[in-house]
């Protein structure tokens, strides 16, 4: 590799790192308003600051049991019958009206005993896809794609829609946390990153003088 090529590679890598460092920010918001949904629906909201979205994840803590629900302080199902997990629906909508399906009616297909209180993180990069017979905690890809939010402004009110479609086997909602990674448009690299680039340039210049 020539000195000129090495300089170009270092400059490009340093500026890329500087841009990432300057632009990236993690915004989070949590809702902990308990609700019991039985043949009913409702919304929970999250308010975030501005920034262009580059990644969205959402963690929801809930339970789906045979009647009755486990209540705000419960952890395990009381009813011993089937929980009919196909009745669960979760949707996430951003401040501009873009909606992503996390769980649709029928995503879970089983009439199985309830699993009690669980936390699911919806993440496009998760290895598994949400669904199956049983509700199991962990990280899963949602039904839709959270990347649909990418490039839009995070600022404003995000809405989580919660629904249990049929009566007698309630869905208990406990809490949810929204994680949004943002980047600013046309951000200027941080001074420290620019200094790093300057040191790299100076080092290459000194190396070139020695070679000459």
N, C-alpha and C positions, 0 to 999 in steps of 0.2 A: 504494500500500500504506500502511495506517495505521501509526502508531508501535506500536500494540499488536500488530498483525499481524507487523510486522518483528521485534519482540521475541520473539514466539512462534517464528518461523522460525529466528532465530539460536539461541535456547535449544535447540530440538529438534535442530538440526544439530550444535551443540557437544556436547550430551549423547550423541548417536549416535557422534560421533568419539571421545569419551571412553570410551564403552563398548567400542568396537572396539579402542582402544589398550590398555585395561586387560585385555581378555579374551584377545586373540590371543597364541598361543605356537606355535612350531614345534618339534616333537620329531622327532629323527632317530635311526636305528640302522642299522648296517651289519653284514652277515655276509660274510666272505671265505673261507669254508671250501670249498675246491675239491671237486668231485665229478663222477664220470663215471657217467652213467645209460644203460644199454643193456638194453631190456626190463626196466627196473627203476624204482623210485621212492624218494624220500626227502624229508626235511624240513629246513628251515633256520629258525631262530627269531630274533626281534628282541624285546628287552625295552624297554618305554617307561614313562614316568611317567604320572601321572593327568592328566585334562582331558577335557572333552567334545569329541568329534571334530567338526570342521566341514569337513575336507577330507583326503583320503588320496591320495598318489601313491607309486608303487613303481618303482624302476629295477633292471633285471636285466641282468647281463652274462653271456652264454652263447654257445655255438656248437652247430650241428647239422651234422654232416658224414657223408659216406660213411666206412665203417670204414677206418682206425682214428680214434679221437678225437685231438684235437690236444694234449692234456695240459695241465698247469697253467700252463706257460709259453708255450704256443703262441698263434699269432694267426691262422694260415691253415689251411685244410683240407689234409690230406695225401692222402686218398683222392680219386680222380678221378671216381667214380661219383655217383649221385644220393643226396641226403641224406634224402629222404622226410620232409619237414617236417610232414606231417600227424600225426606221432607225438608232437609236443610237447604237454605239458600243464603249466600253471601255475595254482595256486589260492592265494588268500590268505585266512587265517582269523584273526579277532581273538580276544582273550582270552575273549569270551563265546560263541564258537562260530558267529558269523556268517561265512559263507564266500562269497567273490566269485570267480567264474571269470575269470581273466585270459586264458588261452588254453586251449581245449578240443581234444581229439583231433579233427582235421579242420578246425580253424580255418585252418591253412595247408594248402592243397590240392595243392601241387606236389611232383613227384618231380624235383627240379632239383639241379644241383651245389650243394654247401654254400657258404654265404657267409662262413664263418669267424667270428671273434669279433665280436660285436655287442652293443650296449647298447640296450635298449628301455625307455622310461619309460611306464608305464601311468598315464593321466591322463584323467579324465572330460571335461576341457575341451579335450583335444587335437582337432585338426581331422580326422584320419583315424582309421579303425577298424582294429584289428589284424587281420592275415590276408593272404591272397593266396598266390601261388605261392612267392615268395622271402621269406626272412627278412631284413628290412631294419631297420637301426637307426633310432632316432628316437622321437618321442612319439606314442602312439596310444591311443585309447579301448580299454579292455578289452572282452572279451565280455560280462561282467556290468557292474554299476554299483558303483563304489567308494563312491558316496553311500549305499549300504546301511549303511555304518559310521557315518554321521553321527548325532550325538546320543548315541552310546554312549561309555562311558569308554575312553580309550586305554590306561589303566594295565594292565600285565601283559605276557604273552607272546603275540606275534603269530607265526603259522606260515605259511611259504611251502612249499607242496607242489610237488614237481618230479617229473615223470614222462616217461619215454620208453617208448612203449607196445609197440614191436616191436624185436626184436634186429637187430644187424648194422650199424646206423647210429646211433652213440651221440650223446647230448646231453652236452656239457661245460658244467658250471655253474662260474662263477668267483666271482661276488659279487652282492650285492643291497643296496640302500639303501632303507629305508622312511622316507617323509616324512609326518608327521601334523600338521596344523594343528588346534589345540584352542582352546576357549574355556571359561572357568570359569563355573560356574553362579552367578548372583546376584553377579557381581563388582562391586566398588565402583570407580567411576572414579578414575583416578590424580589426585593433588593438582594436577599441572600442568594437567590438563584442566579441573579445577574452577576453577583460577585463570583460565584462558582464558575460561570462561563468565562469571566475575565481571567481567573486563575488558569483555566484550561488553555486559553489563548496564549497567555504569557509563557506557560510551560512548553507549548509547541514551538513558540518563537525561539525560546532558548535552545530547544533540541535542534532546531533547524540551523542555528548559528554554529552549534558544535559540529554538526554534520558538514557544514560548509568549511 
